């Protein structure tokens, strides 16, 4: 796909269409990779963003209980010795 390089202040940039932004889930930042004569623009994917704060809140509310036992009743731990 050919796009124009436009002037942005003292710099230059490219514009992404709304369709491309939506298709590739591009938000505020992208990862720019320089590789063997190529420039690769890749969306930054942060699927766990905000998890740390959510886990802290769960702990404060005493809602952080195990949903699955960490050791099963029929598990033979002797074979791991």
N, CA, C and O atoms as a Tinker XYZ file with bonds, in Angstrom:
   324  protein
     1  N      0.850000   -1.164000    0.000000    73     2
     2  CA     0.000000    0.000000    0.000000    64     1     3
     3  C      0.899000    1.232000    0.000000    63     2     4     5
     4  O      1.810000    1.337000    0.822000    81     3
     5  N      0.655000    2.130000   -0.887000    73     3     6
     6  CA     1.445000    3.357000   -0.964000    64     5     7
     7  C      0.750000    4.448000   -0.174000    63     6     8     9
     8  O     -0.450000    4.670000   -0.334000    81     7
     9  N      1.515000    5.141000    0.693000    73     7    10
    10  CA     0.989000    6.266000    1.465000    64     9    11
    11  C      1.952000    7.440000    1.333000    63    10    12    13
    12  O      3.137000    7.253000    1.055000    81    11
    13  N      1.442000    8.637000    1.533000    73    11    14
    14  CA     2.272000    9.838000    1.446000    64    13    15
    15  C      2.912000   10.129000    2.788000    63    14    16    17
    16  O      2.326000    9.886000    3.843000    81    15
    17  N      4.127000   10.654000    2.725000    73    15    18
    18  CA     4.815000   11.132000    3.915000    64    17    19
    19  C      4.482000   12.619000    4.022000    63    18    20    21
    20  O      4.731000   13.390000    3.095000    81    19
    21  N      3.918000   13.009000    5.163000    73    19    22
    22  CA     3.457000   14.391000    5.333000    64    21    23
    23  C      4.314000   15.132000    6.346000    63    22    24    25
    24  O      4.957000   14.518000    7.198000    81    23
    25  N      4.319000   16.443000    6.247000    73    23    26
    26  CA     5.073000   17.272000    7.183000    64    25    27
    27  C      4.253000   17.449000    8.458000    63    26    28    29
    28  O      3.070000   17.785000    8.414000    81    27
    29  N      4.915000   17.212000    9.603000    73    27    30
    30  CA     4.309000   17.414000   10.921000    64    29    31
    31  C      5.316000   18.231000   11.725000    63    30    32    33
    32  O      6.250000   17.670000   12.298000    81    31
    33  N      5.136000   19.546000   11.771000    73    31    34
    34  CA     6.122000   20.420000   12.422000    64    33    35
    35  C      7.440000   20.337000   11.683000    63    34    36    37
    36  O      7.485000   20.516000   10.466000    81    35
    37  N      8.526000   20.064000   12.416000    73    35    38
    38  CA     9.839000   19.888000   11.811000    64    37    39
    39  C     10.087000   18.446000   11.381000    63    38    40    41
    40  O     11.140000   18.134000   10.825000    81    39
    41  N      9.129000   17.578000   11.635000    73    39    42
    42  CA     9.280000   16.150000   11.335000    64    41    43
    43  C      8.405000   15.758000   10.153000    63    42    44    45
    44  O      7.747000   16.596000    9.537000    81    43
    45  N      8.414000   14.477000    9.857000    73    43    46
    46  CA     7.551000   13.916000    8.816000    64    45    47
    47  C      6.852000   12.694000    9.395000    63    46    48    49
    48  O      7.360000   12.063000   10.322000    81    47
    49  N      5.707000   12.367000    8.859000    73    47    50
    50  CA     4.964000   11.217000    9.359000    64    49    51
    51  C      4.048000   10.655000    8.298000    63    50    52    53
    52  O      3.966000   11.182000    7.189000    81    51
    53  N      3.366000    9.594000    8.640000    73    51    54
    54  CA     2.356000    9.010000    7.756000    64    53    55
    55  C      1.037000    8.955000    8.520000    63    54    56    57
    56  O      1.015000    8.882000    9.748000    81    55
    57  N     -0.050000    8.990000    7.776000    73    55    58
    58  CA    -1.383000    8.908000    8.379000    64    57    59
    59  C     -1.950000    7.525000    8.131000    63    58    60    61
    60  O     -1.752000    6.934000    7.070000    81    59
    61  N     -2.664000    7.017000    9.135000    73    59    62
    62  CA    -3.360000    5.746000    8.994000    64    61    63
    63  C     -4.848000    6.035000    8.858000    63    62    64    65
    64  O     -5.389000    6.873000    9.580000    81    63
    65  N     -5.502000    5.354000    7.949000    73    63    66
    66  CA    -6.950000    5.522000    7.800000    64    65    67
    67  C     -7.661000    4.900000    9.001000    63    66    68    69
    68  O     -7.100000    4.058000    9.703000    81    67
    69  N     -8.876000    5.319000    9.218000    73    67    70
    70  CA    -9.682000    4.768000   10.308000    64    69    71
    71  C     -9.830000    3.258000   10.155000    63    70    72    73
    72  O     -9.823000    2.524000   11.143000    81    71
    73  N     -9.963000    2.798000    8.911000    73    71    74
    74  CA   -10.114000    1.365000    8.641000    64    73    75
    75  C     -8.896000    0.585000    9.121000    63    74    76    77
    76  O     -9.036000   -0.458000    9.760000    81    75
    77  N     -7.699000    1.089000    8.814000    73    75    78
    78  CA    -6.460000    0.409000    9.238000    64    77    79
    79  C     -6.333000    0.445000   10.756000    63    78    80    81
    80  O     -5.969000   -0.557000   11.371000    81    79
    81  N     -6.628000    1.589000   11.364000    73    79    82
    82  CA    -6.541000    1.696000   12.827000    64    81    83
    83  C     -7.454000    0.677000   13.505000    63    82    84    85
    84  O     -7.057000    0.036000   14.479000    81    83
    85  N     -8.647000    0.529000   13.005000    73    83    86
    86  CA    -9.593000   -0.419000   13.591000    64    85    87
    87  C     -9.200000   -1.866000   13.302000    63    86    88    89
    88  O     -9.254000   -2.714000   14.192000    81    87
    89  N     -8.805000   -2.148000   12.059000    73    87    90
    90  CA    -8.464000   -3.515000   11.678000    64    89    91
    91  C     -7.298000   -4.064000   12.489000    63    90    92    93
    92  O     -7.309000   -5.229000   12.886000    81    91
    93  N     -6.280000   -3.219000   12.738000    73    91    94
    94  CA    -5.088000   -3.681000   13.444000    64    93    95
    95  C     -5.069000   -3.255000   14.911000    63    94    96    97
    96  O     -4.053000   -3.397000   15.591000    81    95
    97  N     -6.192000   -2.733000   15.392000    73    95    98
    98  CA    -6.351000   -2.357000   16.798000    64    97    99
    99  C     -5.227000   -1.421000   17.259000    63    98   100   101
   100  O     -4.624000   -1.630000   18.312000    81    99
   101  N     -4.959000   -0.394000   16.461000    73    99   102
   102  CA    -3.927000    0.590000   16.794000    64   101   103
   103  C     -4.574000    1.690000   17.615000    63   102   104   105
   104  O     -5.557000    2.298000   17.192000    81   103
   105  N     -4.015000    1.943000   18.793000    73   103   106
   106  CA    -4.546000    2.972000   19.699000    64   105   107
   107  C     -3.611000    4.176000   19.697000    63   106   108   109
   108  O     -3.479000    4.844000   18.671000    81   107
   109  N     -2.963000    4.467000   20.816000    73   107   110
   110  CA    -2.128000    5.660000   20.959000    64   109   111
   111  C     -0.666000    5.443000   20.587000    63   110   112   113
   112  O      0.020000    6.392000   20.206000    81   111
   113  N     -0.182000    4.216000   20.690000    73   111   114
   114  CA     1.234000    3.944000   20.430000    64   113   115
   115  C      1.373000    2.713000   19.550000    63   114   116   117
   116  O      0.509000    1.837000   19.532000    81   115
   117  N      2.503000    2.667000   18.806000    73   115   118
   118  CA     2.858000    1.491000   18.015000    64   117   119
   119  C      4.309000    1.147000   18.297000    63   118   120   121
   120  O      5.077000    1.982000   18.774000    81   119
   121  N      4.675000   -0.081000   18.000000    73   119   122
   122  CA     6.059000   -0.532000   18.122000    64   121   123
   123  C      6.695000   -0.382000   16.743000    63   122   124   125
   124  O      6.175000   -0.906000   15.758000    81   123
   125  N      7.817000    0.333000   16.669000    73   123   126
   126  CA     8.520000    0.560000   15.418000    64   125   127
   127  C      9.748000   -0.331000   15.395000    63   126   128   129
   128  O     10.626000   -0.208000   16.249000    81   127
   129  N      9.812000   -1.238000   14.410000    73   127   130
   130  CA    10.907000   -2.198000   14.321000    64   129   131
   131  C     11.695000   -1.902000   13.047000    63   130   132   133
   132  O     11.133000   -1.876000   11.952000    81   131
   133  N     13.009000   -1.678000   13.198000    73   131   134
   134  CA    13.880000   -1.435000   12.052000    64   133   135
   135  C     14.632000   -2.722000   11.776000    63   134   136   137
   136  O     15.386000   -3.203000   12.622000    81   135
   137  N     14.425000   -3.287000   10.574000    73   135   138
   138  CA    14.949000   -4.618000   10.300000    64   137   139
   139  C     15.351000   -4.763000    8.833000    63   138   140   141
   140  O     14.495000   -4.726000    7.949000    81   139
   141  N     16.633000   -4.924000    8.574000    73   139   142
   142  CA    17.151000   -5.238000    7.234000    64   141   143
   143  C     16.519000   -4.384000    6.136000    63   142   144   145
   144  O     15.937000   -4.915000    5.190000    81   143
   145  N     16.632000   -3.078000    6.260000    73   143   146
   146  CA    16.109000   -2.187000    5.236000    64   145   147
   147  C     14.602000   -2.018000    5.245000    63   146   148   149
   148  O     14.036000   -1.472000    4.298000    81   147
   149  N     13.942000   -2.479000    6.298000    73   147   150
   150  CA    12.491000   -2.372000    6.407000    64   149   151
   151  C     12.124000   -1.635000    7.688000    63   150   152   153
   152  O     12.854000   -1.676000    8.678000    81   151
   153  N     11.009000   -0.978000    7.649000    73   151   154
   154  CA    10.416000   -0.397000    8.856000    64   153   155
   155  C      9.099000   -1.125000    9.070000    63   154   156   157
   156  O      8.212000   -1.098000    8.217000    81   155
   157  N      8.984000   -1.772000   10.215000    73   155   158
   158  CA     7.772000   -2.530000   10.538000    64   157   159
   159  C      7.040000   -1.781000   11.648000    63   158   160   161
   160  O      7.609000   -1.494000   12.701000    81   159
   161  N      5.786000   -1.476000   11.398000    73   159   162
   162  CA     4.944000   -0.795000   12.388000    64   161   163
   163  C      3.965000   -1.831000   12.918000    63   162   164   165
   164  O      3.210000   -2.442000   12.162000    81   163
   165  N      3.994000   -2.016000   14.231000    73   163   166
   166  CA     3.209000   -3.083000   14.845000    64   165   167
   167  C      2.427000   -2.515000   16.031000    63   166   168   169
   168  O      2.993000   -1.776000   16.837000    81   167
   169  N      1.139000   -2.845000   16.153000    73   167   170
   170  CA     0.384000   -2.356000   17.308000    64   169   171
   171  C      0.956000   -2.903000   18.610000    63   170   172   173
   172  O      1.426000   -4.040000   18.665000    81   171
   173  N      0.911000   -2.091000   19.643000    73   171   174
   174  CA     1.345000   -2.544000   20.968000    64   173   175
   175  C      0.133000   -3.182000   21.627000    63   174   176   177
   176  O     -0.896000   -2.539000   21.835000    81   175
   177  N      0.276000   -4.442000   21.947000    73   175   178
   178  CA    -0.809000   -5.209000   22.531000    64   177   179
   179  C     -0.567000   -5.358000   24.027000    63   178   180   181
   180  O      0.415000   -5.976000   24.437000    81   179
   181  N     -1.439000   -4.808000   24.832000    73   179   182
   182  CA    -1.307000   -4.905000   26.288000    64   181   183
   183  C     -2.584000   -5.511000   26.874000    63   182   184   185
   184  O     -3.368000   -4.817000   27.521000    81   183
   185  N     -2.784000   -6.805000   26.643000    73   183   186
   186  CA    -4.030000   -7.421000   27.102000    64   185   187
   187  C     -4.164000   -7.491000   28.621000    63   186   188   189
   188  O     -5.276000   -7.616000   29.134000    81   187
   189  N     -3.055000   -7.412000   29.345000    73   187   190
   190  CA    -3.124000   -7.519000   30.810000    64   189   191
   191  C     -2.986000   -6.163000   31.498000    63   190   192   193
   192  O     -2.750000   -6.095000   32.704000    81   191
   193  N     -3.132000   -5.102000   30.740000    73   191   194
   194  CA    -3.025000   -3.765000   31.302000    64   193   195
   195  C     -4.092000   -3.587000   32.381000    63   194   196   197
   196  O     -5.267000   -3.882000   32.161000    81   195
   197  N     -3.673000   -3.107000   33.535000    73   195   198
   198  CA    -4.606000   -2.875000   34.624000    64   197   199
   199  C     -4.814000   -4.066000   35.546000    63   198   200   201
   200  O     -5.488000   -3.952000   36.570000    81   199
   201  N     -4.232000   -5.222000   35.182000    73   199   202
   202  CA    -4.423000   -6.409000   36.015000    64   201   203
   203  C     -3.835000   -6.228000   37.405000    63   202   204   205
   204  O     -4.447000   -6.643000   38.389000    81   203
   205  N     -2.648000   -5.610000   37.507000    73   203   206
   206  CA    -1.989000   -5.472000   38.809000    64   205   207
   207  C     -2.889000   -4.724000   39.780000    63   206   208   209
   208  O     -3.057000   -5.146000   40.924000    81   207
   209  N     -3.463000   -3.625000   39.335000    73   207   210
   210  CA    -4.355000   -2.849000   40.193000    64   209   211
   211  C     -5.601000   -3.657000   40.554000    63   210   212   213
   212  O     -6.077000   -3.598000   41.688000    81   211
   213  N     -6.124000   -4.405000   39.593000    73   211   214
   214  CA    -7.305000   -5.237000   39.866000    64   213   215
   215  C     -6.995000   -6.313000   40.900000    63   214   216   217
   216  O     -7.814000   -6.582000   41.779000    81   215
   217  N     -5.812000   -6.934000   40.800000    73   215   218
   218  CA    -5.425000   -7.958000   41.771000    64   217   219
   219  C     -5.258000   -7.356000   43.167000    63   218   220   221
   220  O     -5.654000   -7.968000   44.159000    81   219
   221  N     -4.681000   -6.176000   43.244000    73   219   222
   222  CA    -4.536000   -5.510000   44.551000    64   221   223
   223  C     -5.904000   -5.237000   45.160000    63   222   224   225
   224  O     -6.114000   -5.458000   46.353000    81   223
   225  N     -6.837000   -4.755000   44.335000    73   223   226
   226  CA    -8.184000   -4.465000   44.811000    64   225   227
   227  C     -8.886000   -5.737000   45.269000    63   226   228   229
   228  O     -9.570000   -5.732000   46.293000    81   227
   229  N     -8.724000   -6.833000   44.517000    73   227   230
   230  CA    -9.313000   -8.110000   44.919000    64   229   231
   231  C     -8.779000   -8.553000   46.269000    63   230   232   233
   232  O     -9.530000   -9.051000   47.108000    81   231
   233  N     -7.464000   -8.370000   46.483000    73   231   234
   234  CA    -6.847000   -8.751000   47.747000    64   233   235
   235  C     -7.395000   -7.914000   48.895000    63   234   236   237
   236  O     -7.712000   -8.442000   49.961000    81   235
   237  N     -7.505000   -6.621000   48.675000    73   235   238
   238  CA    -8.041000   -5.736000   49.719000    64   237   239
   239  C     -9.484000   -6.096000   50.069000    63   238   240   241
   240  O     -9.895000   -5.964000   51.222000    81   239
   241  N    -10.252000   -6.549000   49.076000    73   239   242
   242  CA   -11.653000   -6.929000   49.302000    64   241   243
   243  C    -11.808000   -8.390000   49.721000    63   242   244   245
   244  O    -12.923000   -8.892000   49.864000    81   243
   245  N    -10.657000   -9.075000   49.918000    73   243   246
   246  CA   -10.623000  -10.485000   50.281000    64   245   247
   247  C    -11.416000  -11.347000   49.284000    63   246   248   249
   248  O    -12.144000  -12.263000   49.666000    81   247
   249  N    -11.246000  -11.020000   47.989000    73   247   250
   250  CA   -11.924000  -11.756000   46.923000    64   249   251
   251  C    -10.945000  -12.607000   46.119000    63   250   252   253
   252  O    -11.306000  -13.109000   45.055000    81   251
   253  N     -9.728000  -12.781000   46.598000    73   251   254
   254  CA    -8.693000  -13.476000   45.830000    64   253   255
   255  C     -8.527000  -14.925000   46.276000    63   254   256   257
   256  O     -7.428000  -15.352000   46.629000    81   255
   257  N     -9.612000  -15.668000   46.258000    73   255   258
   258  CA    -9.561000  -17.078000   46.635000    64   257   259
   259  C     -9.312000  -17.943000   45.400000    63   258   260   261
   260  O     -9.645000  -17.560000   44.279000    81   259
   261  N     -8.723000  -19.115000   45.627000    73   259   262
   262  CA    -8.458000  -20.042000   44.532000    64   261   263
   263  C     -9.763000  -20.598000   43.986000    63   262   264   265
   264  O    -10.660000  -20.957000   44.748000    81   263
   265  N     -9.867000  -20.668000   42.653000    73   263   266
   266  CA   -11.040000  -21.267000   42.025000    64   265   267
   267  C    -10.837000  -22.759000   41.806000    63   266   268   269
   268  O    -11.801000  -23.522000   41.740000    81   267
   269  N     -9.568000  -23.173000   41.692000    73   267   270
   270  CA    -9.203000  -24.575000   41.502000    64   269   271
   271  C     -8.150000  -24.914000   42.550000    63   270   272   273
   272  O     -7.222000  -24.134000   42.764000    81   271
   273  N     -8.279000  -26.054000   43.201000    73   271   274
   274  CA    -7.283000  -26.464000   44.192000    64   273   275
   275  C     -5.911000  -26.553000   43.546000    63   274   276   277
   276  O     -5.793000  -26.975000   42.396000    81   275
   277  N     -4.874000  -26.161000   44.274000    73   275   278
   278  CA    -3.522000  -26.232000   43.710000    64   277   279
   279  C     -2.941000  -27.640000   43.803000    63   278   280   281
   280  O     -1.954000  -27.933000   43.128000    81   279
   281  N     -3.520000  -28.515000   44.618000    73   279   282
   282  CA    -3.137000  -29.929000   44.684000    64   281   283
   283  C     -4.433000  -30.731000   44.632000    63   282   284   285
   284  O     -5.361000  -30.483000   45.402000    81   283
   285  N     -4.482000  -31.695000   43.714000    73   283   286
   286  CA    -5.679000  -32.510000   43.576000    64   285   287
   287  C     -5.636000  -33.669000   44.566000    63   286   288   289
   288  O     -4.561000  -34.145000   44.931000    81   287
   289  N     -6.805000  -34.114000   44.992000    73   287   290
   290  CA    -6.907000  -35.172000   45.990000    64   289   291
   291  C     -6.234000  -36.468000   45.536000    63   290   292   293
   292  O     -5.625000  -37.161000   46.350000    81   291
   293  N     -6.334000  -36.800000   44.263000    73   291   294
   294  CA    -5.784000  -38.059000   43.772000    64   293   295
   295  C     -4.360000  -37.913000   43.224000    63   294   296   297
   296  O     -3.841000  -38.826000   42.582000    81   295
   297  N     -3.738000  -36.765000   43.479000    73   295   298
   298  CA    -2.389000  -36.532000   42.940000    64   297   299
   299  C     -1.345000  -37.279000   43.764000    63   298   300   301
   300  O     -1.370000  -37.232000   44.994000    81   299
   301  N     -0.428000  -37.967000   43.085000    73   299   302
   302  CA     0.628000  -38.721000   43.742000    64   301   303
   303  C      1.918000  -37.886000   43.714000    63   302   304   305
   304  O      2.609000  -37.833000   42.697000    81   303
   305  N      2.229000  -37.243000   44.832000    73   303   306
   306  CA     3.405000  -36.381000   44.899000    64   305   307
   307  C      4.688000  -37.177000   45.102000    63   306   308   309
   308  O      5.781000  -36.639000   44.924000    81   307
   309  N      4.570000  -38.467000   45.476000    73   307   310
   310  CA     5.748000  -39.303000   45.700000    64   309   311
   311  C      6.565000  -39.491000   44.416000    63   310   312   313
   312  O      7.792000  -39.574000   44.463000    81   311
   313  N      5.885000  -39.557000   43.284000    73   311   314
   314  CA     6.590000  -39.812000   42.029000    64   313   315
   315  C      7.479000  -38.633000   41.604000    63   314   316   317
   316  O      8.285000  -38.784000   40.687000    81   315
   317  N      7.354000  -37.484000   42.237000    73   315   318
   318  CA     8.162000  -36.305000   41.902000    64   317   319
   319  C      9.415000  -36.215000   42.745000    63   318   320   321
   320  O     10.213000  -35.296000   42.561000    81   319
   321  N      9.609000  -37.137000   43.660000    73   319   322
   322  CA    10.808000  -37.116000   44.510000    64   321   323
   323  C     11.991000  -37.733000   43.825000    63   322   324
   324  O     13.076000  -37.794000   44.402000    81   323
